[in-house]
Amino acid sequence: MTQHIYWDAPLWEVLLLGIFGLALMAWLLGRAVRRTRLSAALAAIEPALNEQPLFFFDWERGVIALNDGAERVMDVLRTSQGPPFPLDVLADALHEAQEENRVVYHEGWPDAGSNLVAAPVASQVGGTSIGVLAMIVPEPPLALLEGRVDEPAASSPDWIEIGATLRLQRQRPVVRVQRIDPPMAGQAAVAWQENQLSPTEDALLRYLLEHANEVHAAEALFSAVWIEDEVDTLGLRPDQRDRLRRLVFQLRQHVEPNPSVPRYVCTAHGMGYVLYADEEGGAS
């Protein structure tokens, strides 16, 4: 048997309970909507922090503007035309900082009087990079110090002298790079290190060397290394672009005196890559 329970209450009690419920829901919604935005928090600390463009990047969410200054920059960039597209430059620099887990800076972005600095953010557990924090600064970053090295040994006909600290074997996929070993007894020991290149690393390096000091589009480099892979007319797919970035990263580990500060295989953000070689060495 079904039982029915009836609540016999005055109308004013029913209305009071309904109004109370609606007020509680409105309060909860207001609390959710009024969560403090990062831009407001930065402005409360120091108004200049809200004007200094700050960005965050990770693989899942892409580029995020963290404050009002960054939002204004993004609004301007979305309407910019002509290669290299400024948004492509930003994405390229952030991808590189995340992929190679190092600080990346790009001078003259988004305009001639500004520079982009991107640094990976490490998690407290394991120290792996969880994303990249980037900012635009009005003056160039501090120059990184380069250790002075002794004059290299006389060049051999078996080796191509790419630069003062880099040699490439003419016939074999082998490079010799001059590096500064950790200081011993207060002095840094300079030594030549010989590294074996993989077939793809060797192909990329020799292709870049054929046209040293010239910027090569990512699509051209990809096609030169992976001849059998088709490249769409609209450009590289994300997986193809990531494969090229990883290859560049691996090559730098073998050819750069300091892989975290590339001096030979460098990124032309928003465009591609370039191999900086001595004029005589690159043409030999």
N, C-alpha and C positions, 0 to 999 in steps of 0.2 A: 504494500500500500504506500502510495506517495504522500508524504507529509509536506505541507506548505507552512512556512513561517512568515508571518507578517510583522513588519516593524511599524508600530503605531506611534508616530512622533509628529510634533507640530511642524508646520511648513518652514518656520524660521530656523529650526534645527537642521533640516535638510539643506536649506540654502546656505547656512553657516558652514556646514561641512564641505559643501561644494566649493564655496569661495575659498576656504582654507586649502583645499586640495589644489585648486588652480593657482593660488598664491605660492604654494610650495613648489609646484612645477615651474612657475615663472622664475622663482629664485634660483632653482637648480640650473635652468637654462641660462640665466644671466651669469651665474658663476662660470659656466662652461664657455660662454662667449667672451667674458671679460678676462680670460687668461692673458697674462702679461706677455706681449710680444717682445721678441729679443730686441727689436729696434727701440721700443719704449724703455726697456731696461738699460740699454746702452746710453740712450739720451739722458736718463735719470742720473747715470754715473757721470757722464761727461758728454755734452752735446756733440763735440767733435767726433766721438766714437760712432755716432749714428751717421755722420756725413762721410766717414772714411769707408769706401766701398769694401765690403767683406762678403766672400762667397764660400760655400761649402760644396764639396762634390763627393759622391760615392757612386758605385756602379749601379745601384738599384734606383736611386732617385735622380741622378744626373746633377746638373748645376742648380744650386739653390742660392738665391739672393738673401743674405742674412739681415740687411738693414736698408734704410731708405736710400742711402747713397748707392748701394748696389742695385736697388730697384731702378733708380734713375738711369744708371749706366746700361742696364739690360734693355730698358725702353728705347734708349737711343740706338743701341746696337741692333735691335730687331729691325730697324728701318734703314740700316746701312747697306750699301750696295757696293759691288766690285770686289774682285779677289785681291788679297786674301780676305775673306769675310771675317769681321772682327769676332763674331761668335764662334767661328771655327777655330780661331787662334786661341780663344779662352778654353774651349773644350780640349784642344790638342795639348795645351800646357798642363791642364789638370789631369788628363789621362796619363801623360808622361810622368808626372810627379807620383801618381798612384801606382803605375805599372813598375817604375824603377825605384820607388821608395826613396826619393831624394828631393832636395829643394830645387825647384825650377824657377828661373826668372826670365822674363821677356821684356826687353827694353822697348820703349816707344809704344806701349799699349795701355789704354785704347787710343791715346794720342801721343804726339811727340813729347809732351811734357810729363808723361806718366810712365810707370813701369809696373808690370804684374809680377808678384812674388807668390809662389805656391809651395806649400810645405805639407808633407804627409802627416797625418795625425795617428799616433800609435795607440792601440788599446792597452789597458793596464794588465790584461791577461795575455801573455805570450808576446806582447810587443809588436804584433802584426798591424799593418796599416789598415785602418777602418775607413779612411777617407782623406780628403785633402782640404786644407784651409787656405784660402787665397785672399790677397788684399792688393789694392792699387795704391802705390806710394808715389809722391810727387817728385822724388829725387832718385837717382840710380842707386841700386844696392851697393854695399861695400864690396870693393874688388877683392876677390879671393887671392891670397898670396900663393905664388908659384915658386917652388924651390929651384934655385939655380943648379944646373948640371954641368959637368965637364964637357968639353968638345967631343963629339962622337968620333969613333975610329974612322979611318979612311974608308970610303965606300967601296964595296965590292961589286963586280959586274954581275954577280949572282943575286944581288939584292937591289930592290927599288927603294930609294930613300924618299919616303913620303914626307917626313919632317925631321926635325932635330932629334926626336926621341922615338921614331918609328921607322921600321924597315919591313918590307914585304919580299918574300922569296919569289923569284920570277917564275919558277917551275912548280913549286910545291905550295900547298896551303899552310904556310908557316909565316908567322910574323915575329919580329923581335922588337920589344918595347923597353925603353929605359925608364926605370922606376926608382923611387927613393924608398929604400927599406926603412923599417922602424929605427929610430935613433938608437945607437949603441955607444955607450960611454960619452954621451953628450953630443955625438956627431951623427949625421945622417949618411948612410952608405948608399952610393949610387951604383946600380947594377943593371945590366941588360937581362931581360927575361924572354925566353923563347916560348911561344904559344902555338899550338896546333889549332887550325880553324876547321870548322865543319864545312861540308860542301856549300851549304847555303850562305854561311858567313863569308866564305871565300868569294863566292859569286857576287854578293852584295858589295864587298870591299872593292873588288876589281872593277865592277860597274861604276861605282862612285869615282874611282881613280881615273877612269877613262875621261871623265869630264870634271876634274877637280875644281874646287872653288865655284861650282855652279849649283844652283838649287835644283833638285830633282823632285818632281811630284811623286807622291806616295804611290799613285797608280803605276807610274813608269817603273819604279823600283820593284814593286810587287811583280809586275809582268816579267821583269828581267831575271828575277830569282825563281819564281814559280811559273815557268813558261806554259805548263800544261793547264794552269788554272785560268779560267775566263774571267775577265774584269768587265763589269757592267759599264755601260756608257755613262751612267749616273755616278760612278765612282766605286770605291771599294765597299764591300759589305762590312759590317762591324767585326765579324770574325776574321776577315782578311786583314783589316786594319790592325786588329790586335795581334795577329800573327806577325805582321811586319814590325810592330813596336817591340815585340819580344825578341825578334831577330836583331834589331838595332841594339837593344839592351845587351844581348849576349855578345855581339861584336865589340861593343865598348869595353866589356870586361877583358877582352884580349888585346885591344889596340890602344887604349887610353892610359897614359901615365897615372891618371887619377880618374877612374871611371865615374865617380860622383860629380866631377867637373869636366865634362868633355871638352877637348880642344881640337879634335880631328873630326869625328863624326858628330855633327851638331844638328839640332832641329831648327828648321825654318818654320816657326809655328804658323799653322794655317795653310802651309804650302807643301812642305815635304822635308827633305833632308839634304845636307850638303857636306862634302868632305873638304876640309881646309887642309891644303898641302902646300909645301914650299913649291914655288913655281918651277924651279929646276928639278926638284925631286919628283913632283907630280908628272912631269913630262918625260922623265927618263924611262 
